[in-house]
């Protein structure tokens, strides 16, 4: 099985990559900074450097093509950031997730697993300050629905 993991350098991501490799899966880890991914290299995961907050959906879909699963765990959350960093936080969490969902659906990856940093939906994440987690989740549901429609796939229930 070929699995693509975003957020592989994080707490949960490292454990997931280790378990996937232990099971014998080929793992591609998309990381912001390969310099922070030495543990993944030691596990013989293939590293691909990319910023999911700005990457083109088509380019990411090419990276995901042929994968059996995408595990999207990437994100960034820090408490009390200044307003000047809200846009970057929004891109790292909401935009990145939307991009990964769109790309995975476009690449016809049969399994998409993602974990939303629920806390990022609070004031420190969005430049427009959505009304909490439910608003971001509805937005991501909408994004996935739109991607499915563009790909000519039926809506999942």
C-alpha positions as CSV (number, residue, x, y, z in Angstrom):
1,X,0.0,0.0,0.0
2,X,1.2,3.5,-0.8
3,X,0.2,6.1,1.8
4,X,0.8,9.9,1.7
5,X,1.1,11.6,5.1
6,X,1.0,15.3,5.8
7,X,2.1,16.4,9.2
8,X,4.4,13.4,9.6
9,X,6.8,15.4,11.8
10,X,4.1,16.1,14.4
11,X,3.3,14.0,17.4
12,X,0.5,11.9,15.9
13,X,2.1,11.9,12.4
14,X,5.4,10.4,13.6
15,X,3.5,7.5,15.2
16,X,1.4,7.0,12.1
17,X,4.4,6.9,9.8
18,X,6.1,4.5,12.1
19,X,3.1,2.2,12.2
20,X,2.6,2.3,8.4
21,X,6.2,1.5,7.7
22,X,6.1,-1.3,10.3
23,X,3.2,-2.7,8.4
24,X,5.2,-2.6,5.2
25,X,3.5,0.4,3.5
26,X,5.4,2.7,1.2
27,X,5.1,6.2,2.9
28,X,5.5,9.6,1.2
29,X,5.7,12.3,3.9
30,X,4.9,15.8,2.7
31,X,6.7,18.1,5.0
32,X,7.2,21.9,5.2
33,X,10.9,21.5,6.3
34,X,12.8,18.3,5.5
35,X,15.4,19.5,8.1
36,X,12.9,18.6,10.8
37,X,12.1,15.2,9.3
38,X,15.2,13.1,10.2
39,X,13.0,10.7,12.2
40,X,11.0,10.1,9.1
41,X,14.1,9.5,7.0
42,X,15.3,6.9,9.5
43,X,12.0,5.2,9.0
44,X,12.7,5.2,5.2
45,X,9.7,7.4,4.4
46,X,10.1,9.4,1.2
47,X,10.2,13.1,2.0
48,X,8.6,15.7,-0.3
49,X,9.0,19.4,0.7
50,X,5.8,21.4,0.1
51,X,3.8,24.2,1.8
52,X,0.2,23.0,1.7
53,X,-1.0,26.5,2.4
54,X,0.1,27.8,-1.0
55,X,0.6,24.7,-3.2
56,X,-1.4,24.4,-6.4
57,X,-4.1,21.8,-6.3
58,X,-3.1,20.3,-9.6
59,X,0.6,19.9,-8.5
60,X,-0.5,18.3,-5.2
61,X,-2.9,16.0,-7.1
62,X,0.1,14.8,-9.2
63,X,2.0,14.0,-5.9
64,X,-1.0,12.1,-4.6
65,X,-1.6,10.1,-7.8
66,X,-1.3,6.4,-7.3
67,X,-1.7,6.6,-3.6
68,X,-4.0,4.2,-1.7
69,X,-4.6,6.6,1.1
70,X,-3.9,10.2,2.2
71,X,-3.6,10.9,5.9
72,X,-3.8,14.7,6.4
73,X,-2.6,15.6,9.8
74,X,-0.7,18.8,8.9
75,X,-1.6,22.1,10.6
76,X,-0.3,24.7,12.9
77,X,-1.7,26.1,16.1
78,X,-0.3,28.4,18.7
79,X,-2.2,30.2,21.4
80,X,-2.2,34.0,21.5
81,X,-0.7,34.9,18.2
82,X,-0.8,38.5,17.1
83,X,-3.3,39.5,14.5
84,X,-0.5,39.8,11.9
85,X,-0.2,36.0,12.0
86,X,-3.9,35.1,11.6
87,X,-3.7,34.8,7.8
88,X,-0.7,32.4,8.0
89,X,-2.5,30.3,10.6
90,X,-5.7,30.2,8.4
91,X,-3.6,29.1,5.4
92,X,-1.8,26.4,7.4
93,X,-5.0,24.9,8.6
94,X,-8.1,25.8,6.6
95,X,-6.6,26.5,3.2
96,X,-4.2,23.5,3.4
97,X,-7.0,21.1,4.3
98,X,-9.2,22.4,1.5
99,X,-6.3,21.9,-0.9
100,X,-5.5,18.4,0.3
101,X,-9.2,17.3,0.0
102,X,-9.5,18.8,-3.5
103,X,-6.2,17.3,-4.6
104,X,-7.0,13.8,-3.2
105,X,-10.4,13.7,-4.8
106,X,-9.0,15.0,-8.1
107,X,-6.3,12.3,-7.9
108,X,-9.1,9.7,-7.1
109,X,-7.3,8.5,-3.9
110,X,-9.7,5.9,-2.5
111,X,-9.2,6.8,1.1
112,X,-8.8,10.2,2.8
113,X,-8.3,10.5,6.5
114,X,-7.9,13.9,8.0
115,X,-7.6,15.4,11.5
116,X,-8.6,19.0,12.0
117,X,-6.8,20.9,14.7
118,X,-10.2,21.8,16.3
119,X,-8.6,24.7,18.2
120,X,-7.5,26.4,15.0
121,X,-11.2,27.4,14.4
122,X,-11.1,29.9,17.1
123,X,-10.2,33.6,16.8
124,X,-6.5,33.1,16.3
125,X,-7.0,31.1,13.1
126,X,-9.2,33.0,10.8
127,X,-8.7,36.4,9.3
128,X,-12.5,36.7,9.3
129,X,-12.9,35.1,12.7
130,X,-15.5,32.4,12.0
131,X,-18.0,31.4,14.7
132,X,-16.0,28.5,15.9
133,X,-15.3,24.9,15.0
134,X,-18.7,24.2,13.4
135,X,-18.2,27.0,10.9
136,X,-14.8,25.7,9.7
137,X,-16.1,22.2,9.5
138,X,-19.1,23.3,7.4
139,X,-16.7,25.1,5.2
140,X,-14.5,22.0,4.7
141,X,-17.6,19.9,4.1
142,X,-18.6,22.4,1.4
143,X,-15.0,22.3,-0.1
144,X,-15.1,18.5,-0.3
145,X,-18.6,18.6,-1.8
146,X,-17.4,21.1,-4.5
147,X,-14.4,19.0,-5.2
148,X,-16.5,15.9,-5.6
149,X,-18.8,17.7,-8.0
150,X,-15.9,19.0,-10.1
151,X,-14.5,15.5,-10.3
152,X,-17.9,14.1,-11.4
153,X,-18.2,12.0,-8.3
154,X,-21.4,11.5,-6.3
155,X,-21.7,13.1,-2.9
156,X,-20.7,10.9,0.1
157,X,-23.3,10.6,2.9
